[in-house]
Structures are given as structure tokens and as C-alpha cells.
Amino acid sequence: MRIGLPGAETLKGGSLKALVVTVLLSVFMFQLLRTVGLRAFSMASETYMSGTHSAAFVTCPNDTVAKDLARGIVERKLAACVNIIPAIKSVYEWQGKIEEDNEVLLMIKTRSSKVPALAEYVRSNHPYEVAEVISLPIDQGNPPYLKWIGEVVPE
């Protein structure tokens, strides 16, 4: 019994062409899958438990406070990333009056288990009497990004 590809002498004209085309397409498809498809496949095969990570939000009075808090949060591994979003306008009620202020927003990506420690850090280092710290669980996202958050922020 012979295993492998048939010899050219056993193939008739059309069969040889079909074999060559099949082999060439296979090589091309393998390269395509290697460069594009396997990456997409590996992203899809990663698993993520909904709510494991959270996006937290903190408002700050200015850019200096925002940068100081963001740096402290990341240095202490309370979050993997903090985005500083400038120039927001906040309208809120405080001590019976409607207030309007320019603020800076921090968008913080972390593990949900770190939110209490994050809130404590913000309360201890924020100039507001009552600092905003709210968080929302992340239901879905880009698996490699979510994996990165988990790698940067320890349990």
C-alpha cells in the first residue's frame, strides 16, 4: 500500500492541474489564516466571565488633579489604564443649589474586585468633600484587551 500523493504518471491532464491548484490554494489559505484568521480565531477562543472587570468614573476639578490621581491609580495597580477626558461640563445639585462646573473625567479600567480599594484611594486623595466614584461591570469586550487588564491588575 502506498501512502502520499499520486505520481504525475498516474494522473491524467485535468487531475494534475486540479492537484496543483489545490496545493497552491492550500498554501495560500494557510498563509492567510496564519496572518489574519488565526489571530481572529485566538481572540474568539479567549474566554471572559462577564463582570470580572469594571469601568469606573471619577470627576476631577482640573487636569492637575486628574493626572495625579490617574498616575497614583495605575502605579498602585488599582487599574490597568486611566483615560483623562478633558473639558466636561457638570450640572448637579449640591447643598440645595444647582451648580455648574467645568471638570475633567477619569475613565478607569480595572478588575471589579479592585473597585473598593480604588474608591478608598480616590476618597483619600481627592480634593472634593464627596468624590464621585462609580463603576459599571464590563459585560463584553475585546478578549485580548480584557486579558491585558487582568494581567496588569492582580487579584
N, C-alpha and C positions, 0 to 999 in steps of 0.2 A: 504494500500500500504506500502510495506516495502522497505526502502532505506538502502543501505550498501552492504556489501559483503554477498554472499550466505553462508549459513551454510554448514559445511562439509557433513552433511547428504544429502543435495540436489545435491552435486557434485558427479559425477562418478569418478572413479580412475584416468583417464587421465586429467580430468578437474581440479582436486585438485592439481595435480603435476604442471600443467600449471599455475595455480593461484599462487602457492608458488614460482615458478621460476620467474614469472612476478614481484611479490612483491620484491623478493630478488634483481633482476636486477634493479628495480626502486630505491631501497635503495642504491645500489652500484653506479648507474649512478648519483644519486643526490649528493652523496659524491664526486664523480669525478668532476662533474660540479662545486661543491662548491669550491674545491681546485684548479682546473685548469681552467675549462671552464668559470666560472663566471668572473674570473679575465680577461681572454681574451675578454669576452663579454663587460665588463665595459670599457676596453681600446678601443675597437672598437666603442663603443657608444659615446665616448667623441668627441666633435666637435672642429675643429680648422680651423680658417679662414686663408688661405694661405697668407703669407706675414706679418702676425701680429708680428712675431719675426724675428730677423736677426742674422746672424753670421758675426761678424766684425773681421778684421785682422789688427794687428799693429806689425811692426817690431821694435826691440829694439837693441841697440848696445851690451848689455850684460845682464847677468842673474840678476844682482842687479837692473838695471833699469826696467827690465821686472817684477820682483817680486813687486817692489814699485808701479808701475803702476797698476798691477793686483789687489793688495790689495786695493789701493785707489778706483779703479773702483767698486769693489764689496762692499766695505764699504759705498760708496755713493749711492748704489743701482742703479748704471748705468748698471749693468749686474748681472745675476744670477751666472754665472760661467766664469772663465777665465782659459783656458789651456795654459800652458807655454811649448812651443815646442823648445827644445834647438838645437844648432848646425845646423843651416841652413846656406847655402852659398847663398849670394845675388850678382847678377851681374846686374849692372844698369849703365845708363848714368847720370853723374852729372857734370854740368858746362863744357860741351863739351868733357869730358873724360869718358872712360869706367872704372868703378870702380868694385872692387870685395871685399866683406867683409863677415866676419862671423857675424851672427846675431842670435837673438832669436825671435821667432814668438809668438805673443799672438793670440789665437783664443777665441773670446768673444761672449757669447750667451746672447742676450738682446731682449727687445722689439724694434721694428722698430722705434717707436716714441721716443726712447731714443738715437738714433744714433747721432743726432746733439749735444746733451749735452755730450755724450761720446767723440765725436770728439773735442769739446771745451776743455774738461778735458785733453785729451791727448796732444793737442797743447800747453796747459798751463804748462804741467808738463814733457814734453819730451825734451831731450837734442838736438834732431835733429832740424836743421833750418826748414826743411819741413818733418814733421812726416807723415808716412803712416797711414791713417785710411780709410779703405774701408769696405763696408758691402754688404752682399748678403741676400736677403729675404729668409726665410726658407719656402719652399713650403709644405713639409710634414715632419713627424717625429713621434716618439713615443708619443702618446697623453698624457700620464701621465708626461713625461719629459717636453713637451711644456707647459702643465698646470702649472708645477712647476716654469718654467721661469716666467710665468705671475703672479704667486703668490709672487715670491721673488722681482720682479721688478715692482713697482707700476706705474700706468699711469702718 
